[in-house]
Amino acid sequence: MEIRRIQTSKAPAAIGPYSQAVSFGDFIYASGQIPVDPATGLVEGSSAPEQARRVFQNISAVLAEAGTDLSHVVKATVFLADMNDFAAVNEVYAKAFEGCPVLPARSAVQVARLPKDVLVEIEVIAVR
């Protein structure tokens, strides 16, 4: 099996020495996505729920490029600048995975700071 880089212009370009995602066999390992609009390069949304919606758009774009979608996510990690935003982001998260036959395993943690001082970042592992 070969490790393959996943790259799409429909999600923000990597802002460092990493890939948007990589595939190995049927697994897709997606780097954390932040709420940057790929067309403008600007952070979208001022609240954590608004930012989470853009994050899921970006994740969906990366997964589509890899030939899969949110219904095939097996693990998600949610990084929050403030755990007080957990409930509001959780509502957006639930809507993103609504209708999925199996919800992914998940971790959610508060971190000291996120890139571009955003409020939320989410990374996923999916299968094809």
Contacts in CASP RR format, 6 or more apart in sequence:
PFRMAT RR
TARGET T0000
AUTHOR 0000-0000-0000
METHOD contacts of the structure
MODEL  1
MEIRRIQTSKAPAAIGPYSQAVSFGDFIYASGQIPVDPATGLVEGSSAPE
QARRVFQNISAVLAEAGTDLSHVVKATVFLADMNDFAAVNEVYAKAFEGC
PVLPARSAVQVARLPKDVLVEIEVIAVR
1 24 0 8 1.000
1 25 0 8 1.000
2 24 0 8 1.000
3 22 0 8 1.000
3 23 0 8 1.000
3 24 0 8 1.000
4 22 0 8 1.000
4 23 0 8 1.000
4 24 0 8 1.000
5 19 0 8 1.000
5 20 0 8 1.000
5 21 0 8 1.000
5 22 0 8 1.000
6 19 0 8 1.000
6 20 0 8 1.000
6 21 0 8 1.000
6 22 0 8 1.000
6 23 0 8 1.000
6 28 0 8 1.000
6 30 0 8 1.000
6 62 0 8 1.000
6 65 0 8 1.000
6 66 0 8 1.000
7 19 0 8 1.000
7 20 0 8 1.000
7 65 0 8 1.000
8 20 0 8 1.000
8 61 0 8 1.000
8 62 0 8 1.000
8 64 0 8 1.000
8 65 0 8 1.000
9 38 0 8 1.000
10 38 0 8 1.000
10 61 0 8 1.000
10 64 0 8 1.000
10 65 0 8 1.000
11 20 0 8 1.000
11 33 0 8 1.000
11 38 0 8 1.000
11 58 0 8 1.000
11 59 0 8 1.000
11 61 0 8 1.000
11 62 0 8 1.000
11 65 0 8 1.000
12 33 0 8 1.000
12 34 0 8 1.000
12 36 0 8 1.000
12 37 0 8 1.000
12 38 0 8 1.000
12 41 0 8 1.000
12 58 0 8 1.000
13 20 0 8 1.000
13 38 0 8 1.000
14 20 0 8 1.000
14 31 0 8 1.000
15 115 0 8 1.000
18 31 0 8 1.000
19 31 0 8 1.000
20 30 0 8 1.000
20 31 0 8 1.000
20 62 0 8 1.000
20 65 0 8 1.000
21 28 0 8 1.000
21 29 0 8 1.000
21 30 0 8 1.000
21 31 0 8 1.000
21 62 0 8 1.000
21 63 0 8 1.000
21 65 0 8 1.000
21 66 0 8 1.000
22 28 0 8 1.000
22 29 0 8 1.000
23 29 0 8 1.000
23 66 0 8 1.000
23 128 0 8 1.000
26 127 0 8 1.000
26 128 0 8 1.000
27 125 0 8 1.000
27 126 0 8 1.000
27 127 0 8 1.000
28 63 0 8 1.000
28 66 0 8 1.000
28 68 0 8 1.000
28 124 0 8 1.000
28 125 0 8 1.000
28 126 0 8 1.000
28 127 0 8 1.000
28 128 0 8 1.000
29 125 0 8 1.000
30 59 0 8 1.000
30 62 0 8 1.000
30 63 0 8 1.000
30 66 0 8 1.000
30 123 0 8 1.000
30 124 0 8 1.000
30 125 0 8 1.000
30 126 0 8 1.000
31 123 0 8 1.000
32 79 0 8 1.000
32 121 0 8 1.000
32 122 0 8 1.000
32 123 0 8 1.000
32 124 0 8 1.000
33 55 0 8 1.000
33 58 0 8 1.000
33 59 0 8 1.000
33 62 0 8 1.000
33 121 0 8 1.000
33 122 0 8 1.000
33 123 0 8 1.000
34 43 0 8 1.000
34 51 0 8 1.000
34 55 0 8 1.000
34 58 0 8 1.000
34 114 0 8 1.000
34 115 0 8 1.000
34 116 0 8 1.000
34 118 0 8 1.000
34 120 0 8 1.000
34 121 0 8 1.000
35 43 0 8 1.000
35 44 0 8 1.000
35 45 0 8 1.000
35 50 0 8 1.000
35 51 0 8 1.000
35 52 0 8 1.000
35 53 0 8 1.000
35 54 0 8 1.000
35 55 0 8 1.000
35 58 0 8 1.000
35 118 0 8 1.000
35 119 0 8 1.000
35 120 0 8 1.000
36 42 0 8 1.000
36 43 0 8 1.000
36 44 0 8 1.000
36 54 0 8 1.000
36 58 0 8 1.000
36 116 0 8 1.000
36 118 0 8 1.000
37 43 0 8 1.000
37 44 0 8 1.000
37 54 0 8 1.000
38 58 0 8 1.000
38 61 0 8 1.000
43 51 0 8 1.000
43 116 0 8 1.000
43 118 0 8 1.000
44 50 0 8 1.000
44 51 0 8 1.000
44 54 0 8 1.000
45 51 0 8 1.000
45 54 0 8 1.000
47 88 0 8 1.000
47 119 0 8 1.000
48 80 0 8 1.000
48 81 0 8 1.000
48 82 0 8 1.000
48 85 0 8 1.000
48 88 0 8 1.000
48 89 0 8 1.000
48 119 0 8 1.000
48 120 0 8 1.000
49 85 0 8 1.000
49 88 0 8 1.000
49 89 0 8 1.000
49 91 0 8 1.000
49 92 0 8 1.000
51 118 0 8 1.000
51 119 0 8 1.000
51 120 0 8 1.000
52 89 0 8 1.000
52 92 0 8 1.000
52 93 0 8 1.000
52 120 0 8 1.000
52 122 0 8 1.000
53 92 0 8 1.000
55 120 0 8 1.000
55 121 0 8 1.000
55 122 0 8 1.000
56 70 0 8 1.000
56 92 0 8 1.000
56 93 0 8 1.000
56 96 0 8 1.000
56 122 0 8 1.000
59 70 0 8 1.000
59 122 0 8 1.000
59 124 0 8 1.000
60 69 0 8 1.000
60 70 0 8 1.000
63 69 0 8 1.000
63 70 0 8 1.000
63 72 0 8 1.000
63 73 0 8 1.000
63 124 0 8 1.000
63 126 0 8 1.000
66 126 0 8 1.000
66 128 0 8 1.000
67 128 0 8 1.000
68 126 0 8 1.000
68 127 0 8 1.000
68 128 0 8 1.000
69 126 0 8 1.000
70 96 0 8 1.000
70 97 0 8 1.000
70 100 0 8 1.000
70 126 0 8 1.000
71 97 0 8 1.000
71 99 0 8 1.000
71 100 0 8 1.000
71 101 0 8 1.000
72 126 0 8 1.000
72 127 0 8 1.000
72 128 0 8 1.000
73 97 0 8 1.000
73 100 0 8 1.000
73 104 0 8 1.000
73 124 0 8 1.000
73 125 0 8 1.000
73 126 0 8 1.000
74 104 0 8 1.000
74 105 0 8 1.000
74 125 0 8 1.000
74 126 0 8 1.000
74 127 0 8 1.000
75 104 0 8 1.000
75 105 0 8 1.000
75 106 0 8 1.000
75 124 0 8 1.000
75 125 0 8 1.000
76 93 0 8 1.000
76 104 0 8 1.000
76 105 0 8 1.000
76 106 0 8 1.000
76 107 0 8 1.000
76 122 0 8 1.000
76 123 0 8 1.000
76 124 0 8 1.000
76 125 0 8 1.000
77 106 0 8 1.000
77 107 0 8 1.000
77 108 0 8 1.000
77 109 0 8 1.000
77 122 0 8 1.000
77 123 0 8 1.000
77 124 0 8 1.000
78 89 0 8 1.000
78 93 0 8 1.000
78 106 0 8 1.000
78 107 0 8 1.000
78 108 0 8 1.000
78 109 0 8 1.000
78 120 0 8 1.000
78 121 0 8 1.000
78 122 0 8 1.000
79 108 0 8 1.000
79 109 0 8 1.000
79 110 0 8 1.000
79 111 0 8 1.000
79 114 0 8 1.000
79 120 0 8 1.000
79 121 0 8 1.000
79 122 0 8 1.000
79 123 0 8 1.000
80 86 0 8 1.000
80 89 0 8 1.000
80 108 0 8 1.000
80 109 0 8 1.000
80 110 0 8 1.000
80 111 0 8 1.000
80 119 0 8 1.000
80 120 0 8 1.000
81 110 0 8 1.000
81 111 0 8 1.000
81 113 0 8 1.000
81 114 0 8 1.000
81 117 0 8 1.000
81 118 0 8 1.000
81 119 0 8 1.000
81 120 0 8 1.000
82 110 0 8 1.000
82 119 0 8 1.000
83 108 0 8 1.000
83 110 0 8 1.000
85 119 0 8 1.000
85 120 0 8 1.000
86 108 0 8 1.000
89 120 0 8 1.000
90 108 0 8 1.000
93 106 0 8 1.000
97 103 0 8 1.000
97 104 0 8 1.000
104 124 0 8 1.000
114 120 0 8 1.000
114 121 0 8 1.000
115 121 0 8 1.000
END
